[in-house]
Amino acid sequence: MRTYRVCNVDRPNQDNWLRSTYIARRDAQMVYVDLRFTVRDCSSIPSTDGSCRETFALYYGEVDSDGVPSASTAAHLKATYAKARDITAEHVFALNRMGKVNRVTVPIGPLTRAGFHLAFWDRGACINLLSVRASFRKCPATIANLARFPETAAGPGLSSLAVTPGTCVANAVETSVPVKLHCASEGDWVVPIGGCGCRPGYRSNEELTACT
């Protein structure tokens, strides 16, 4: 397993950056970045003269293609990338002791361009970055109220809903329009609007998924 580590706590004015490779956005409007990391307890490190920190920051920068990165220097990264959050460790460890792994999930977005880079900014912490995973949530394809709804990526915000139009199942017609379902940020279908009814001569099953 590859681990990224920095521990320049004995030198003041640190400005260290780690940037990811290109990550394609695909259908995502909001991406969730899962981090696993450990942080050294500053009080257990001698002679740091107040330069030691127990936090770092996560940034992201959107790009239009997997080509030249949108920033090539530390100053350009800080100026052009958006800050997602300062990352604070819930658990820190002292020298020669086992440390608990911190786990943090950071939402970033809304995203609109083809892809993005992640960047981590260290200003003088002793960090082991164990893993980084970027993912997005989506609602699975479903049938509700005799209408089919395709797989849909969640909306661009934690409180936003992605509107998805539906189509009636075989042997059914719209009885109230428009037929819609909403995909919530957690990947759950909510707020159905409209519906379909079976054509004359057909009956729906109890689950309202087919007319036979």
N, C-alpha and C positions, 0 to 999 in steps of 0.2 A: 504494500500500500504506500503510495506517495504522500508524504506530509510536507507542508510548507512551514518553515520555522523562521522566526526573527526574534532576536534578543539583544538589541543594541542599547540596553538600558543604562550603560555606563557612559554614553555619549549624548549630550543634550542636542536639542533642535533636530530631532529625527524627522525625516520626510520620506518614508519608504512606501512604495506602491507595488502591488501585485495585480496584474490584469489577466483576465481569462482569455481564451480563444473566442472566436466568433460563435455565437449561439443563435440559431435560426428561430425566429418567433413563431412560425407556422400560423396556427389559428388563434394563438393566445392574445388576449388583450391585457390580462393581469398574470404575472408570473410570481411564483412563490419560491424563494431561495432558502433552502434548508442548509444550515451550517452546523458542523460539529467541530469543537475546538477546545483547547485547554489554555489557561492563562496562569502565569506565575504570580504569586503574591509579592507585591512590591516591598512589603515590610520584611520579607525574608531575604531580600537582596541587599547586601551592604554597599555603602558608598555610591549611592545613585544620585545624591544631591538634589532630590526632588524631580529628577528628569524621568523617572519610571512612571508608566501608566498601566492601567488594567483594562483599557478599552481600545477599540479600533473602529473604523467606519467602513460601511459598504456603500459604494457608488455604482452607477450604471450609465452607460452611454449607448444610445441607439445609433445604428448605421443602416445604410441602404443596401449594402452588399458585403460579401465575405472577401473584402479586398484590403486595402491599406487601412489600418486602425484609425479611428477618428481623432486620436490624440497620441503623440509620440514622446512627450516629456511629462515629468511630474507636474509642472506648472500648468501645462495644457490640459492634463487629466482633471486637475482640480477645477479649472476654469470652465470646462465644457461638459463634464459628466454631472449627472444629477445625484444628489446625496439621498440614499434610501433611509439610512438610519445609523446612529452611533450604536455599536454593539458592546454591551456591558456583560461581563461574566458573572453569572450567579455563583459559580464555584471557582476558587483560586487555590493553587497548591504551593507548598513551601518546598525548599530544596530537600532532596532525598525522601520525599513523600509522594505517594500516589495521589494524583489529582482526578477529581470527577470530570467527566466530559460534559461540556456545556452544549446544549442544543437550542438553536434559535431559528425561527422561521420568519423571513422578512418578505412582505409583499412589495412588488415593484410594478409601477404602471400608473396610468394606462399607457400601453405600448402601441405604436402605430406603424413603425418602420419595419423593414424586412428582418432585422435581427438586432442584437445588442452584445456588448461586452460588460462583464462585471469587473469591478476594481475594488481592491481592499487597501485602505490607507492606515499605515501604522505611524504613530508619533512617539514611540519609545516604550512599547510594551514587550513582554516576553511571551510570545504566542506560538502555539502549535496549531495550525489549521489542518484538521484531519480530513474533512470531506466537505464538498460543496455540491448541492444538487438543485438544479432549476427545473421546475415543473409547472404545469398549469392544470386547472380543473375544468371539467366539462360534464355536461348532462348526457347520459346515454340515449341512444335512439329509443323511442318508446311509442306506445299507442295509448291514447286516452280519449274518452268521449267519442269513440269511433273515428278518430283521426290519427294519422301517423305524423310523428315529429322526428326530424333527423338529429343525429348527434350534434351537439352545440357547445361551443366554448363558452365558459362563464363570462360575465360582463366585465367592463373595464375598471370597476371599482368594488370595494368591499360591500357597499350597500346598493349597487346597481343591478339591474336585471337585463339579461339579453333576451329580446323578443324573438320568438321563433314561430313562423307561420306553419300551419299543418295542412295536410291533405286527407280527404276522407278515405276510409278503407273501401275495399271493393263492395259494391252493392249498397253504397251509402251516399247521401248528398248532404250538403250544408243546410242546417236548419236555422242557424243564426251565424252571422258573419261579422267580422272576420274570425276565423278559427286560429287561436294563438295559444302558446304556452310560454312561460318565462323561465329562463335558466338563472338560478341564483348563484352567488359567488362561491358557495360550497359545493356546487355541482348537483343541486337538487332542483327538480321541476316544481314550480309553484305557479299560482294565479292563472288557472285556465280561463280562457275567454272563448265564447262561442262553442259550437259543437256540430256534430253530424247526426243524421238519423237514417235508419235503414229505408231503402226503397220499398214500395208496396210489394207484398209477397215475401219479404224477408224479415227475420227477427234477429235482434242482437243477443249475444250471450250475456251472462251476468257480469262479466268483467268489462263489458263495453269495448271489446277489442275486435269484434267481427260480426258481420251480418250474414246469416245463413238461411 
